[in-house]
Amino acid sequence: MSHAASFESWLYPGLAGLYCAPGDFYVDPHKAVPRAVITHGHSDHARPGHHAVLATPETVAIMRLRLGENAGSAIQSVGYGQRTNIGGVDVRLVPAGHVLGSAQVVLDWRGMRAVISGDYKRRADPTAASFEVVRCDLFVTEATFALPVFRHEPDDREIERLLSSLAINHDRVHLVGAYGLGKCQRLIALLRGAGYTQTIYLHGALTKMCELYETLGISLGSLAPVADVDRSELGGSIVMAPPSSLSDRWSRRLADPLTCFASGWMRVRGRARQRGVELPLVISDHADWPELVATIRDTEAEEIWITHGREDALAYQVELMGKRGRALALVGREDEDE
């Protein structure tokens, strides 16, 4: 029996997502299940209503903030590298580099090893533990930016573009669209690392997550809610808001904002124009094409399963690399940047 057939006998798409049969649990199920292993806190991976939940301590804290009592009835937090046996399956979580607390799920069963990566990136992030390569037989990879056109810019270069724009347009508010979990805090940390010490102002939807990051040991410097200041006095400041707020009534209350948006999708100029973005920042919490290909190679896995994204292009690349590829087409996955 081939490894592919062996894996599909115990790890396969079920009614609620990717299911591990001997352990009787799902990884990132898209609806409530009796037992779930959660890779990270984004809402398309961490759903409400599960009974038993296993995740890193940081992901547990994020789920409790976002979901309250619906985060899970029996929650088990495990640190990176800590082994847990579930139905004879050895389970451990290792860093995925995506956001704070994000993890890959490593499953060892009867001499076979599968790694379910969740969402991940390879570049350094001051707010998240760096991605850890785990050699395996089966690697389950995301494919959000799985086209050769997607090559993210160096973070420091994009931050320098933002700071340069701020210096030139010193009388305008720089309104930066950033997703509330991960991207917002990462941008703030990158700005601090580049020497920006002034107060950064936040849309109300971003404040609680930033406060949680601070309690979990991620220093973000001076922050303040936009609601606490006179908006006419924000010229020359950075204001961060959810992407959905860039063009709504809330943003129109700011005087002459210069609209920015931090996303891997800003590589596509048409998307930036469509959203009315003056300063697109190509900063993503997902792996770009070279990182996806390098990671597949680094794991040395012969079997590659592909989820939520440009499955066809990456499946073709996998074949060119002499490996076996399969597109899982799991439902319920979205891109948080959208």
Legacy VTK file of the C-alpha trace (Angstrom):
# vtk DataFile Version 3.0
C-alpha trace
ASCII
DATASET POLYDATA
POINTS 338 float
0.000 0.000 0.000
1.319 3.477 -0.901
1.747 6.243 1.656
-1.052 8.183 -0.091
-3.497 5.325 0.380
-2.243 4.859 3.954
-2.859 8.473 4.887
-6.292 8.580 3.290
-7.337 5.636 5.460
-7.070 7.746 8.626
-6.809 11.432 7.654
-9.354 12.806 5.201
-11.964 15.534 4.568
-15.027 14.820 6.707
-18.354 16.566 7.185
-16.777 19.417 9.170
-13.316 19.578 7.601
-10.066 17.635 7.851
-10.706 14.636 10.101
-8.273 12.356 11.956
-10.166 9.071 12.373
-8.093 7.220 15.016
-8.046 10.308 17.248
-11.652 11.197 16.417
-10.892 14.914 16.033
-10.982 17.603 13.373
-8.314 20.192 12.594
-9.850 23.673 12.200
-13.403 22.369 11.599
-15.781 24.786 9.904
-18.663 23.920 12.205
-19.071 22.788 15.810
-17.692 19.300 16.567
-17.079 17.188 19.707
-13.272 17.500 19.460
-11.178 20.074 17.591
-7.507 20.985 17.249
-7.216 24.668 16.306
-4.191 26.078 14.469
-4.826 29.780 15.210
-7.411 32.341 16.205
-8.661 33.708 12.882
-12.405 33.275 12.559
-12.271 30.920 9.558
-10.143 28.491 11.596
-11.390 29.020 15.158
-15.159 28.539 15.067
-17.510 28.668 18.055
-19.345 25.821 19.732
-16.822 22.955 19.889
-16.855 20.751 22.968
-13.185 19.808 23.443
-10.582 22.228 22.040
-6.799 21.857 21.900
-4.660 24.881 20.945
-1.684 26.944 22.083
-2.190 29.171 25.151
-2.138 32.294 22.976
-4.759 30.902 20.596
-6.908 29.900 23.563
-6.694 33.462 24.912
-7.629 34.872 21.499
-10.579 32.503 21.166
-11.835 33.410 24.634
-11.618 37.109 23.789
-13.454 36.678 20.504
-15.902 33.889 21.323
-16.412 34.098 25.073
-18.215 31.045 26.448
-18.506 29.641 22.906
-14.726 29.161 22.695
-15.167 25.567 23.890
-16.563 23.557 26.773
-13.338 21.679 27.606
-10.274 23.644 26.550
-6.748 22.257 26.695
-3.860 24.634 26.052
-0.524 23.093 25.076
2.771 24.825 24.481
4.850 24.400 21.348
6.490 20.980 21.250
4.396 19.476 24.049
3.175 15.994 23.088
-0.399 14.839 23.609
-1.797 11.394 22.850
-5.294 11.367 21.384
-6.640 7.917 20.527
-3.144 6.591 19.904
-2.177 9.546 17.700
0.812 11.554 18.913
-0.131 15.229 18.530
2.100 18.254 18.975
1.971 21.881 17.912
4.914 23.758 16.397
5.146 27.419 15.299
3.567 28.435 12.002
4.742 32.076 11.976
1.323 33.337 10.862
0.088 35.279 13.923
0.590 35.122 17.683
0.031 31.552 18.861
-0.384 30.101 15.380
0.668 26.487 15.037
1.215 23.619 12.669
-0.314 20.349 13.828
2.121 17.411 13.737
0.447 13.982 13.754
2.406 10.752 14.210
0.524 7.465 13.833
1.838 3.980 13.048
5.099 5.227 11.605
3.513 7.917 9.421
3.878 11.642 10.015
1.522 14.307 8.726
1.989 18.046 9.241
-1.063 20.290 8.859
0.330 23.778 8.507
-2.795 25.915 8.875
-1.853 29.390 7.620
1.846 30.238 7.715
4.636 32.526 6.624
8.407 32.099 6.642
9.691 35.625 7.238
10.485 37.018 10.686
7.642 38.628 12.630
8.257 40.457 15.934
4.796 39.416 17.156
4.860 35.668 16.381
7.163 32.689 16.857
9.014 31.866 13.634
7.895 29.004 11.381
9.509 25.686 12.247
10.234 23.188 9.469
9.169 19.650 10.409
10.212 16.867 8.072
7.277 14.621 7.322
5.669 12.170 4.900
2.554 14.311 4.253
2.477 18.111 4.299
-0.865 19.936 4.178
-0.249 23.455 2.912
-2.330 26.556 2.368
-2.323 28.164 -1.071
-3.602 31.720 -0.513
-0.889 33.311 -2.661
0.008 30.270 -4.752
0.735 32.000 -8.042
4.227 33.023 -9.218
3.133 36.683 -9.430
2.824 36.861 -5.649
6.198 37.827 -4.216
5.845 39.902 -1.069
8.125 42.893 -0.588
10.591 43.038 2.329
8.718 44.322 5.373
11.252 47.055 6.180
10.949 48.470 2.653
7.178 48.765 2.889
7.362 50.329 6.362
9.908 52.825 5.028
7.476 53.722 2.228
4.804 54.440 4.836
7.132 56.569 6.963
8.415 58.443 3.898
4.850 59.227 2.853
4.136 60.445 6.367
7.134 62.781 6.218
6.127 64.180 2.823
2.405 64.427 3.572
2.890 65.605 7.140
-0.468 67.363 7.308
-2.544 64.294 6.333
-3.804 61.433 8.454
-2.402 58.124 7.206
-5.315 55.717 7.525
-3.935 52.173 7.408
-6.285 49.259 6.779
-5.131 46.167 8.647
-6.873 43.025 9.855
-7.557 43.108 13.599
-5.720 39.921 14.591
-2.084 39.686 13.590
-1.653 42.260 10.847
-2.496 45.276 12.990
-0.130 44.294 15.784
2.623 43.258 13.391
2.501 46.623 11.596
2.682 48.458 14.898
5.684 46.374 15.987
7.404 46.941 12.631
6.835 50.689 12.931
8.324 50.651 16.429
11.295 48.676 15.140
11.818 51.322 12.472
12.005 54.020 15.148
8.448 55.399 15.047
7.631 56.264 18.677
4.593 58.523 18.320
1.129 57.485 19.456
-0.674 55.286 16.942
-4.435 55.740 16.932
-6.840 52.822 16.678
-10.349 52.230 15.420
-12.403 50.901 18.310
-12.597 47.429 16.740
-8.813 47.008 17.117
-8.261 48.081 20.712
-9.136 44.902 22.652
-6.921 42.649 20.549
-3.994 45.047 20.929
-4.589 45.061 24.684
-4.549 41.242 24.681
-1.257 41.187 22.779
0.207 43.471 25.454
-0.946 41.126 28.239
0.652 38.218 26.327
4.022 39.970 26.276
4.018 41.805 22.930
4.954 45.454 23.513
3.239 47.841 21.097
4.165 51.248 22.516
1.822 54.219 22.844
-1.663 53.518 21.473
-4.915 55.449 21.812
-8.477 55.079 20.507
-9.405 57.568 17.810
-12.602 58.225 19.758
-10.552 59.831 22.557
-9.079 62.623 20.433
-10.275 65.512 18.314
-10.121 64.111 14.788
-9.243 67.519 13.374
-5.920 67.265 15.240
-4.815 63.956 13.706
-2.883 65.433 10.788
0.494 63.737 10.474
-0.624 60.754 12.556
-1.101 57.075 11.789
-4.598 55.721 12.311
-5.231 51.994 11.999
-8.615 50.545 11.139
-10.170 47.337 9.821
-10.103 47.192 6.002
-13.897 47.375 5.903
-13.712 50.835 7.504
-11.502 52.406 4.835
-14.429 53.612 2.754
-17.341 53.728 5.178
-18.903 56.569 7.173
-16.329 56.212 9.958
-13.363 57.061 7.702
-15.169 60.010 6.122
-15.084 61.727 9.508
-11.307 62.045 9.162
-10.024 65.175 7.439
-8.358 64.356 4.100
-7.030 60.889 4.997
-4.350 59.247 2.881
-5.630 55.695 2.560
-3.193 52.795 2.949
-3.864 49.057 2.977
-1.455 46.344 4.141
-2.124 43.077 2.317
-0.499 40.598 -0.005
-3.316 41.410 -2.407
-1.863 44.891 -2.876
0.562 43.252 -5.313
-2.398 43.382 -7.724
-2.711 47.041 -8.708
-6.289 46.622 -9.848
-7.336 45.670 -6.330
-5.671 48.762 -4.889
-7.396 51.014 -7.417
-10.720 49.292 -6.837
-10.516 50.007 -3.115
-9.320 53.583 -3.588
-5.989 52.886 -1.882
-3.399 55.633 -2.365
-0.538 53.781 -0.682
-0.705 49.990 -1.136
1.608 48.126 1.247
2.527 44.599 0.154
2.709 43.070 3.623
1.087 39.704 4.219
0.850 37.159 7.022
0.723 34.362 4.432
3.584 32.723 2.552
4.203 34.047 -0.951
4.963 31.811 -3.935
8.720 31.363 -3.292
8.029 30.625 0.382
5.369 28.039 -0.455
7.673 26.227 -2.869
10.639 26.394 -0.481
8.556 25.052 2.403
7.290 22.093 0.387
10.882 21.301 -0.504
12.179 21.793 3.054
9.674 19.372 4.618
10.909 16.593 2.282
7.313 15.309 2.158
6.445 13.127 -0.816
2.709 13.724 -0.432
1.373 17.311 -0.550
-2.259 18.215 0.141
-3.368 21.732 -0.729
-6.114 23.795 0.904
-7.996 27.084 0.461
-6.370 29.042 -2.306
-4.848 28.636 -5.758
-4.800 24.848 -5.562
-4.354 24.139 -9.271
-1.184 26.183 -9.755
0.464 24.768 -6.652
-0.614 21.208 -7.503
1.097 21.591 -10.883
4.251 22.899 -9.184
4.192 19.924 -6.808
4.130 17.553 -9.782
7.098 19.374 -11.320
8.949 18.757 -8.057
8.348 15.020 -8.398
5.870 14.823 -5.540
2.243 13.726 -5.307
-0.254 16.555 -4.975
-3.925 16.687 -4.071
-6.297 19.659 -3.779
-8.569 19.168 -0.765
-10.998 22.010 -1.576
-12.075 22.336 2.060
-15.077 24.578 2.613
-15.248 27.474 5.036
-11.822 28.977 4.411
-11.495 32.679 3.680
-8.687 35.195 3.427
-8.746 37.488 6.440
-7.219 40.291 4.360
-10.476 40.465 2.459
LINES 1 339
338 0 1 2 3 4 5 6 7 8 9 10 11 12 13 14 15 16 17 18 19 20 21 22 23 24 25 26 27 28 29 30 31 32 33 34 35 36 37 38 39 40 41 42 43 44 45 46 47 48 49 50 51 52 53 54 55 56 57 58 59 60 61 62 63 64 65 66 67 68 69 70 71 72 73 74 75 76 77 78 79 80 81 82 83 84 85 86 87 88 89 90 91 92 93 94 95 96 97 98 99 100 101 102 103 104 105 106 107 108 109 110 111 112 113 114 115 116 117 118 119 120 121 122 123 124 125 126 127 128 129 130 131 132 133 134 135 136 137 138 139 140 141 142 143 144 145 146 147 148 149 150 151 152 153 154 155 156 157 158 159 160 161 162 163 164 165 166 167 168 169 170 171 172 173 174 175 176 177 178 179 180 181 182 183 184 185 186 187 188 189 190 191 192 193 194 195 196 197 198 199 200 201 202 203 204 205 206 207 208 209 210 211 212 213 214 215 216 217 218 219 220 221 222 223 224 225 226 227 228 229 230 231 232 233 234 235 236 237 238 239 240 241 242 243 244 245 246 247 248 249 250 251 252 253 254 255 256 257 258 259 260 261 262 263 264 265 266 267 268 269 270 271 272 273 274 275 276 277 278 279 280 281 282 283 284 285 286 287 288 289 290 291 292 293 294 295 296 297 298 299 300 301 302 303 304 305 306 307 308 309 310 311 312 313 314 315 316 317 318 319 320 321 322 323 324 325 326 327 328 329 330 331 332 333 334 335 336 337
